[in-house]
Amino acid sequence: SFQDTPPQPVFIDYGKGSRVWDVDGNEYADFHNGFGVMVVGHAHPAIVAAVESQMHRGSHFAQPVAENIVVARELARRFHQPQWRFTNSGTESTLDAVRLARGFTGRERLIKIEASYHGHHDSLLVSVEPARELMGPVDNPNSVPYCDGIPAASVDLVTVVPFNDLDALERAFAAHDDVAAVVVEPVMMNIGIVLPDEGYLAGVRDVAHRHGALVIFDEVKTGVTIAPGGASERFGVIPDLVCLAKAIGGGLPCGAIGGREDVMATITDGRVAQMGTFNGNPLTTAASRATLLEVLTPGAYAHFDALAEELQGGLDGIIAEHELPFHVLTLAARGCVTYRQEKVRNYRDYLDIDKAVPYLSWLYQSNRGVLMAPGAEENWTLSVQHSEQDVRRYIDNFKEFARDLTSA
């Protein structure tokens, strides 16, 4: 389990603002933030008030509530998708998006990016950080099941291509005429942070559309964290379907799918099933409304940018001082140290990183009062309740780490 990183899991007792406390009473500045969920910070007064108020009015009806419309309209405004459906997780969002794409196109094959994680359903649990000996040649990667229990038929319907490689995408379409959709994280965020090359996302859209396929953006991690309208806004490319979860729910289980009217019409005309007892649950919707309309305001993004600038400058200075082969990436609330001098453009570049170094950095931060998601693949998430003092703690810890790493 990724919640159980050696030498032991950190059991959390409670959180408040930018901090969490473990069951032994240790305090941490929380840069983990629930794998990117808690951009609102812990126990934000607006979220607490919204959920508490709804609890007094009822926690579940399995019927629409008026605030579903409020949240859907705000998502439509941010992501420029006219139609929305709710889910309860990122896994459900990508699962339903795949079904929509297949139902709309009448095709079954998916193209996905090597190493991207899109949830734990069979359709996309393929080539998620595959082992070197299994991943195949760079110009034609193998489709590798993530674990036992994935049907071979599901794996056979997934074609894998590297990130930032439009030529490989063209070859995949040339080899298969049954592609329903290209599923892509517009910014890869499970191997650190990997940015799209200039023009890559628009190229993915153009290639897919030329071959009659849809483009699905998995914005579960980038949605409302790297810009108010996620990667769709930041890079100016609107996909056919966008998948959200995590940060849109203020800490409650959540998810949403937005899409083109003609694609989403496959649900309303009964061709594609999209359902769930807890979809649009009033507690989650109340938290989402408060998150989107009261907390993640323009001022919040200015705050993220100011903290990101502080982190970028402080960490860049330490890396330069100690001549470390690392570099830093920041995108509003998200960021990471990449433990490689050269830019990472895809999974195979990421494999060059010595994973012992980021693990050591994680230990330094954990033992000095900063909780981080473990591993070279993860990154930090800031919240609206983080302060310059929190950021300085991270920078000071990294300075000590860099000093000790280079003193031998």
Stockholm file with secondary structure:
# STOCKHOLM 1.0

chainA/1-408         SFQDTPPQPVFIDYGKGSRVWDVDGNEYADFHNGFGVMVVGHAHPAIVAAVESQMHRGSHFAQPVAENIVVARELARRFHQPQWRFTNSGTESTLDAVRLARGFTGRERLIKIEASYHGHHDSLLVSVEPARELMGPVDNPNSVPYCDGIPAASVDLVTVVPFNDLDALERAFAAHDDVAAVVVEPVMMNIGIVLPDEGYLAGVRDVAHRHGALVIFDEVKTGVTIAPGGASERFGVIPDLVCLAKAIGGGLPCGAIGGREDVMATITDGRVAQMGTFNGNPLTTAASRATLLEVLTPGAYAHFDALAEELQGGLDGIIAEHELPFHVLTLAARGCVTYRQEKVRNYRDYLDIDKAVPYLSWLYQSNRGVLMAPGAEENWTLSVQHSEQDVRRYIDNFKEFARDLTSA
#=GR chainA/1-408 SS CTTCCTTCCCCEEEEEBTEEEETTCCEEEESSHHHHTCTTCBTCHHHHHHHHHHHHHCSCCSSCCHHHHHHHHHHHHHHCCSEEEEESSHHHHHHHHHHHHHHHHSCCEEEEETTCCCCSSTTTCBSSSCCTTTSCCTTSCCCCBSSTTCCHHHHHTEEEECTTCHHHHHHHHHHCSCEEEEEECSSBCSSSCBCCCTTHHHHHHHHHHHTTCEEEEECTTTTTTSSTTHHHHHHTCCCSEEEECGGGGTTSSCEEEEECHHHHHHHHTTSSCCCCTTTTCHHHHHHHHHIIIIISSHHHHHHHHHHHHHHHHHHHHHHHHTTCSCEEEEETTEEEEESSSSCCCSHHHHTTSCTHHHHHHHHHHHHTTEECCCSTTCCEECCTTCCHHHHHHHHHHHHHHHHHHTCC
#=GC SS_cons         CTTCCTTCCCCEEEEEBTEEEETTCCEEEESSHHHHTCTTCBTCHHHHHHHHHHHHHCSCCSSCCHHHHHHHHHHHHHHCCSEEEEESSHHHHHHHHHHHHHHHHSCCEEEEETTCCCCSSTTTCBSSSCCTTTSCCTTSCCCCBSSTTCCHHHHHTEEEECTTCHHHHHHHHHHCSCEEEEEECSSBCSSSCBCCCTTHHHHHHHHHHHTTCEEEEECTTTTTTSSTTHHHHHHTCCCSEEEECGGGGTTSSCEEEEECHHHHHHHHTTSSCCCCTTTTCHHHHHHHHHIIIIISSHHHHHHHHHHHHHHHHHHHHHHHHTTCSCEEEEETTEEEEESSSSCCCSHHHHTTSCTHHHHHHHHHHHHTTEECCCSTTCCEECCTTCCHHHHHHHHHHHHHHHHHHTCC
//
